[in-house]
């Protein structure tokens, strides 16, 4: 096709071409519609995502609210004696539990016998000077110049018993035959109490006039140690009771105050100036500590149960 013919053909098609302004206007409208559709889709996706996130993070309406945990405590009850001693004429008058073991004093007319259960061999501290047999097992004996004799024997792996008193070694060996290993409820006026978390029982003393329980953290001389004393308000006369060599005992004088207490084998904490006290019948409960909060002492005193 020659150039003149091409020009003639293009001129013939010009009336059929669309108006440029109309074409541009339509294109602009399509672009706006596409942009609006894209924005709407983005909003839907965003809102939907937030809804899913909110649904995921929001706890269910039926989920219960957990209460704030209350401070924990543990019941501390009077311990058992790890042996029994039933001999006519002898009466259990006092006992003590501490980290060294359990010790009990049995009194008869003019005689006191002390029985000790421990996790260490007594012969390590006191050199034996004789041997005998108790309950069919080998035992060691010892005598001191003051007329006090002892006999010791092993009842199980890591467990020893010892009988000590005034008399000869054969006499102590004869009494040892009446000592039977095994748990026996220990007499105590203080039956139980609640020990706050972080405190544990480290010692317990008992006699006819009182009970003394000491609660401590790991260290027995910690100022946070708490001493709980239960004593008769009116102490009966004990002038006729035989003297016990193994530990200090209350004086025979009768007074309205608490009786004199034996010294602990471990260092006891200094008492507060104002102990928490509670009266239960004829007994007085006294809770003391050098540093423990007074509200804790009050709670311990309120938890004391006598028997």
C-alpha positions as CSV (number, residue, x, y, z in Angstrom):
1,X,0.0,0.0,0.0
2,X,1.3,3.4,-1.0
3,X,1.7,6.2,1.4
4,X,-1.3,8.2,-0.1
5,X,-3.5,5.1,0.3
6,X,-2.4,4.6,3.9
7,X,-3.2,8.2,4.8
8,X,-6.6,7.9,3.2
9,X,-7.3,4.7,5.2
10,X,-6.4,6.4,8.5
11,X,-8.5,9.4,7.8
12,X,-11.4,7.1,7.1
13,X,-11.0,5.4,10.6
14,X,-10.7,8.6,12.6
15,X,-14.6,9.0,13.1
16,X,-14.6,5.5,14.7
17,X,-12.0,6.3,17.3
18,X,-13.3,7.0,20.9
19,X,-13.1,10.5,22.4
20,X,-9.8,10.8,24.3
21,X,-11.4,12.5,27.3
22,X,-14.0,9.8,27.6
23,X,-11.3,7.2,27.5
24,X,-9.3,9.0,30.2
25,X,-12.4,9.5,32.4
26,X,-13.3,5.8,32.3
27,X,-9.7,4.8,33.1
28,X,-9.7,7.2,36.1
29,X,-12.9,5.7,37.4
30,X,-11.6,2.1,37.1
31,X,-8.4,3.1,39.0
32,X,-10.5,4.7,41.8
33,X,-12.7,1.6,42.1
34,X,-9.7,-0.8,42.2
35,X,-8.0,1.4,44.9
36,X,-11.2,1.4,47.0
37,X,-11.6,-2.3,46.7
38,X,-8.0,-2.8,47.8
39,X,-8.3,-0.6,50.8
40,X,-11.6,-2.3,51.8
41,X,-10.0,-5.7,51.5
42,X,-7.0,-4.5,53.6
43,X,-9.4,-3.2,56.3
44,X,-11.3,-6.4,56.4
45,X,-8.1,-8.5,56.7
46,X,-6.7,-6.2,59.5
47,X,-9.9,-6.1,61.5
48,X,-10.3,-9.9,61.1
49,X,-6.7,-10.4,62.3
50,X,-7.3,-8.2,65.3
51,X,-10.5,-10.1,66.1
52,X,-8.7,-13.4,66.0
53,X,-5.9,-12.0,68.2
54,X,-8.4,-10.6,70.7
55,X,-10.2,-13.9,70.8
56,X,-7.0,-15.7,71.4
57,X,-5.7,-13.4,74.1
58,X,-9.0,-12.9,76.0
59,X,-9.5,-15.6,78.7
60,X,-12.7,-17.5,78.4
61,X,-15.6,-16.0,80.4
62,X,-16.0,-19.2,82.4
63,X,-12.3,-19.4,83.5
64,X,-12.3,-19.1,87.3
65,X,-10.1,-16.5,89.1
66,X,-7.5,-18.1,91.2
67,X,-7.4,-16.9,94.9
68,X,-4.2,-15.4,96.3
69,X,-2.2,-18.2,98.0
70,X,-2.3,-18.1,101.8
71,X,0.9,-18.5,103.8
72,X,1.5,-22.2,104.2
73,X,2.0,-23.8,107.6
74,X,2.6,-27.3,108.9
75,X,1.2,-29.1,111.9
76,X,3.8,-29.9,114.6
77,X,2.7,-32.6,117.1
78,X,4.2,-34.1,120.2
79,X,6.8,-36.7,119.0
80,X,7.0,-40.3,119.8
81,X,9.7,-41.8,122.1
82,X,11.8,-44.3,120.1
83,X,11.8,-46.8,123.0
84,X,9.7,-48.2,125.8
85,X,10.8,-48.8,129.4
86,X,8.3,-50.5,131.6
87,X,9.8,-51.4,135.0
88,X,7.9,-51.5,138.2
89,X,8.7,-48.6,140.4
90,X,10.1,-46.4,137.6
91,X,8.1,-43.4,136.3
92,X,8.8,-41.3,133.2
93,X,9.3,-37.8,134.6
94,X,10.8,-35.8,131.7
95,X,12.1,-36.2,128.2
96,X,13.9,-34.1,125.6
97,X,14.2,-34.2,121.8
98,X,16.8,-32.3,119.9
99,X,19.4,-32.7,117.1
100,X,21.4,-35.0,119.3
101,X,18.6,-37.5,119.7
102,X,16.0,-38.3,122.4
103,X,16.6,-38.5,126.1
104,X,14.1,-39.7,128.8
105,X,14.4,-39.7,132.6
106,X,12.8,-42.4,134.7
107,X,12.7,-42.0,138.4
108,X,12.2,-44.4,141.2
109,X,12.7,-44.1,145.0
110,X,16.3,-42.7,145.3
111,X,17.2,-43.5,141.7
112,X,17.1,-41.9,138.3
113,X,17.8,-43.7,135.1
114,X,18.4,-41.9,131.8
115,X,17.8,-43.6,128.5
116,X,19.1,-42.0,125.3
117,X,18.5,-42.8,121.7
118,X,20.9,-41.3,119.2
119,X,22.2,-41.6,115.6
120,X,25.8,-41.6,116.7
121,X,27.8,-44.2,118.7
122,X,28.0,-43.1,122.3
123,X,31.4,-44.8,122.6
124,X,32.9,-42.1,120.3
125,X,32.4,-39.5,123.1
126,X,33.0,-41.8,126.0
127,X,35.6,-44.6,125.9
128,X,34.0,-47.9,127.1
129,X,35.9,-50.0,129.7
130,X,33.9,-53.2,129.5
131,X,31.7,-55.4,127.4
132,X,28.4,-57.3,127.9
133,X,25.4,-58.6,126.0
134,X,22.0,-56.9,125.8
135,X,19.0,-58.4,124.0
136,X,21.5,-61.0,122.5
137,X,23.7,-58.4,120.9
138,X,27.1,-57.1,121.9
139,X,27.1,-54.0,124.2
140,X,29.7,-51.8,125.8
141,X,29.8,-50.6,129.4
142,X,31.5,-47.8,131.2
143,X,31.8,-46.6,134.8
144,X,32.7,-43.2,136.2
145,X,34.3,-42.3,139.5
146,X,31.0,-40.7,140.7
147,X,29.2,-44.0,140.8
148,X,27.4,-43.5,137.5
149,X,27.5,-46.4,135.0
150,X,26.3,-46.8,131.5
151,X,25.6,-49.5,128.9
152,X,25.3,-48.9,125.2
153,X,24.2,-51.1,122.2
154,X,23.3,-50.8,118.6
155,X,19.6,-51.6,117.8
156,X,19.7,-51.0,114.0
157,X,22.0,-49.5,111.4
158,X,22.9,-46.0,112.6
159,X,20.8,-46.3,115.8
160,X,22.1,-46.7,119.3
161,X,20.5,-46.9,122.8
162,X,22.2,-46.1,126.1
163,X,21.1,-46.6,129.7
164,X,22.8,-44.5,132.4
165,X,22.3,-44.2,136.1
166,X,23.7,-44.6,139.6
167,X,24.8,-48.1,140.1
168,X,27.1,-50.7,138.7
169,X,27.5,-51.6,135.0
170,X,25.8,-55.0,135.6
171,X,22.8,-53.2,137.2
172,X,22.5,-50.9,134.1
173,X,22.8,-54.0,131.8
174,X,19.9,-55.6,133.7
175,X,17.8,-52.5,133.3
176,X,18.7,-52.4,129.6
177,X,17.1,-55.7,129.1
178,X,13.7,-54.0,129.8
179,X,14.3,-51.3,127.2
180,X,12.4,-52.1,124.0
181,X,13.1,-50.1,120.8
182,X,10.0,-48.8,118.9
183,X,7.8,-45.8,118.8
184,X,5.8,-44.9,121.9
185,X,3.6,-41.8,122.3
186,X,5.4,-39.3,124.5
187,X,3.4,-37.7,127.2
188,X,3.0,-33.9,126.7
189,X,0.5,-31.2,127.7
190,X,1.3,-29.4,124.4
191,X,-0.3,-31.7,121.8
192,X,0.1,-29.7,118.6
193,X,0.6,-26.3,117.0
194,X,0.9,-24.8,113.5
195,X,4.5,-23.9,112.4
196,X,4.7,-21.2,109.7
197,X,6.5,-21.9,106.5
198,X,10.3,-21.8,106.9
199,X,10.3,-22.9,110.5
200,X,10.8,-26.5,111.7
201,X,10.9,-28.2,115.1
202,X,14.5,-28.3,116.5
203,X,13.8,-29.2,120.1
204,X,11.1,-30.2,122.6
205,X,11.4,-30.4,126.4
206,X,8.7,-31.9,128.6
207,X,8.3,-32.3,132.3
208,X,5.3,-32.4,134.6
209,X,5.1,-28.6,134.9
210,X,5.8,-27.5,131.3
211,X,6.4,-28.1,127.6
212,X,8.9,-26.1,125.6
213,X,9.0,-26.4,121.8
214,X,11.5,-24.4,119.7
215,X,10.9,-23.7,116.0
216,X,13.8,-22.5,113.9
217,X,15.0,-22.0,110.3
218,X,18.0,-24.1,109.4
219,X,20.3,-22.5,112.0
220,X,19.3,-23.1,115.6
221,X,20.7,-19.8,116.7
222,X,18.8,-17.8,114.1
223,X,17.0,-14.7,115.6
224,X,13.9,-15.8,113.8
225,X,13.7,-18.8,116.1
226,X,10.4,-19.1,118.0
227,X,10.0,-20.6,121.5
228,X,6.6,-21.9,122.5
229,X,6.2,-22.5,126.3
230,X,3.2,-24.1,128.0
231,X,3.4,-24.1,131.8
232,X,1.1,-24.4,134.8
233,X,0.1,-21.1,136.2
234,X,0.4,-22.6,139.7
235,X,3.3,-25.0,139.9
236,X,2.8,-27.9,142.3
237,X,5.5,-28.6,144.9
238,X,8.1,-31.0,143.6
239,X,10.3,-31.1,146.7
240,X,9.8,-34.8,147.0
241,X,10.8,-35.5,143.4
242,X,14.3,-37.0,143.0
243,X,17.0,-34.9,141.4
244,X,17.6,-35.5,137.7
245,X,21.2,-35.3,136.7
246,X,20.7,-35.1,133.0
247,X,19.0,-31.7,132.8
248,X,18.0,-28.7,134.9
249,X,14.6,-29.0,136.3
250,X,12.1,-26.4,137.7
251,X,12.6,-25.3,141.3
252,X,10.4,-26.6,144.1
253,X,9.0,-23.2,144.9
254,X,5.4,-22.5,143.9
255,X,4.8,-19.3,142.0
256,X,2.3,-17.7,139.7
257,X,4.9,-17.1,137.0
258,X,6.2,-19.7,134.6
259,X,8.7,-22.3,136.1
260,X,12.4,-22.1,135.4
261,X,13.1,-23.8,132.1
262,X,16.0,-26.1,131.3
263,X,18.8,-24.6,129.1
264,X,18.7,-25.8,125.5
265,X,21.8,-27.7,124.2
266,X,21.8,-25.3,121.3
267,X,22.0,-21.5,121.6
268,X,18.5,-20.2,122.3
269,X,17.3,-16.9,120.7
270,X,16.9,-13.8,122.9
271,X,13.3,-13.3,123.9
272,X,11.3,-10.3,122.9
273,X,10.3,-7.8,125.6
274,X,6.6,-8.4,125.0
275,X,5.9,-12.1,124.4
276,X,2.5,-13.2,123.1
277,X,0.6,-15.0,125.9
278,X,-2.6,-17.0,126.0
279,X,-4.4,-18.6,128.9
280,X,-5.9,-22.1,128.4
281,X,-7.4,-23.4,131.6
282,X,-4.7,-23.8,134.3
283,X,-1.9,-23.4,131.7
284,X,-0.3,-20.3,130.1
285,X,1.0,-20.3,126.6
286,X,3.9,-18.0,125.9
287,X,5.4,-17.4,122.4
288,X,8.6,-15.5,122.1
289,X,11.2,-14.6,119.4
290,X,14.0,-12.1,118.9
291,X,13.0,-11.1,115.4
292,X,9.9,-12.8,114.1
293,X,6.9,-10.6,113.4
294,X,4.4,-10.3,116.2
295,X,1.5,-11.3,114.0
296,X,3.2,-14.6,113.3
297,X,3.7,-15.2,117.1
298,X,0.0,-14.4,117.6
299,X,-1.0,-17.0,115.0
300,X,1.2,-19.6,116.5
301,X,-0.2,-19.0,120.0
302,X,-3.8,-19.2,118.6
303,X,-3.0,-22.6,117.0
304,X,-1.8,-24.3,120.2
305,X,-3.8,-27.3,121.2
306,X,-3.4,-28.8,124.7
307,X,-4.3,-32.3,125.7
